[in-house]
Amino acid sequence: MASWEKNSIKKIILILLLVLNTTALTVSLFVLYRFFSETRPDFDSEPILSQPLGYDVSVRNSLEEISQDNPARVKVQSEPGGAKIYIQGHLKGLTPAEVLVVGSVESGLYVITLKKEGFREWERTIHLTGGEFREIKSVLEKK
């Protein structure tokens, strides 16, 4: 075999290796891009505050009757809508929503926090008693 044939074979092998490495790098970059750009669940690193004893906080999307006696109800609205509603540090839904606080006769303080990307966090502490209805309207400020 002539030396020019050996050199040609070496060049072809080097070109094939270069193409394979480039392809592997392209695929790896695509996989990494897809991994880091996909939407992930919201895992808050914020501390979760404990709920007052005797109360169950839940979101209700309809006006059906519930089995607990004398719930307090809070209707939460925001401008703009779609803000995450946190009650005592627990995610309960998106505005607008009606939040039920089902509990005993005793009253309690509740921290209501609204969060929306691109806006400042909004927070209020309200006092609720059984059977009470409160409506909260907030205007979120842009960051």
N, C-alpha and C positions, 0 to 999 in steps of 0.2 A: 504494500500500500504506500502510495506516495505521501510525502510529508504535507503537501497542500491539502490532500484528502483528510488527513488526521486533523489539521487545523480547522477545516470546514466542519468536521463532526464536533470538535470542541466548541466552536462558535455556536452551532445549532443547540448543543446541550446547554450552554450558558444562557442563550436566549430563552429556551424553554424554562429553565430555572428562574430567570428573571420574571417571566410571565406568570408562573405559578406563585411566586412570592408576592407579586403585585396583586394578583387575584385574592390571595389569602388575606393580605392587608386590607383590601377594599371590603371584603366580606366582614372582617373583624370590626372595622370602623362603622359599617352599616348596623351591625348587631349592637354595638355600644351606643350608637345614636338612638336607635329604637328603644333600648333599655332605659336610657336617661331621659327620653322625651315623653314616655308614656305617663298617663295620669295615674297617680297613686292615691290611696285613701288618705283622708286627713287624720294624721296621728298627732294630736296636740301634745306638746311637751309641758303644757301648763298644769299646775297642780289642780286636782279635782277636789273641790270643797265637799265636805260631807253634807248630806241632806238633813234637815231638821227631823227629829224623831217624830214618828207618827204620821209622816207625810209621804205621798207618792206623787212624783211630778211626771206628767205624761203629756203628749201632744195629742189633741183630738182634731180630726179633720172634718167631722160632721157633728150634728147636734143631737145624736142619739143619746138616750138615757144611759147612765152608768150605774153600776151596782153600789158604789160607795155613797154614804150619806153626806150631804152638804158640801160639795166640792167648791173650792174657790176657782174662779176662771179668770184668765188673763188673756186678752186678745192683743197680740203683738204685731205691729205694723212698722215698716220702715220705708224711707224714701232715700235711695232707690230700694226696691224690693229685692228679695233673694238673699238677704243677710242670714247668716247662721245664728240660730237662737240657742244660747246656753243658759240653763237654769242650774244654779249651784255648781257650775263647772261642767255640767253634762250636756252634750249636744242633743237638742230636742227637735230640730227641724229648721225650716227656712221661712222667713217672713213672706206673706202674712200667714199667721196660724193662731189658733186658739189653744192655749196651754191650760190644762187642768191641774189643780193642786188639790188632791184628794186626801183628807186627813181627819184628824179628830177635832174636837171643839176648840182646842187651844189655837191661838194665832201664832204666826211666825214671820221671820224676815227672810226674804229671798233675794238673791243677787241675780239679776237678768243682764246678760251680756250679749251684744250683737256684734258680729264680725263679718266683714265683707272685704275681699281683696281690693286694694287701692283706696280704702277708706279707713279713717281712724276708728278704733274700737269704741263702742258706746256701752256704758254700764250704768245701771240704776239698782238701788236696793229698795224693795217695796215691802210693806207690811200687809199680810193677808190674813183674813179670818174666814172660817167656813161659810159658804154661801155667797161670798162677796164676788162681784164682777168688776174687773178693772180693765181699762183699755189703755194701751201704751202706744204712742205714736212717736217715732224718732226720725230725725233728719240726720243722716250720716254725713260727716265732713270728709272731703277728699284729703288724702295725705299730701 
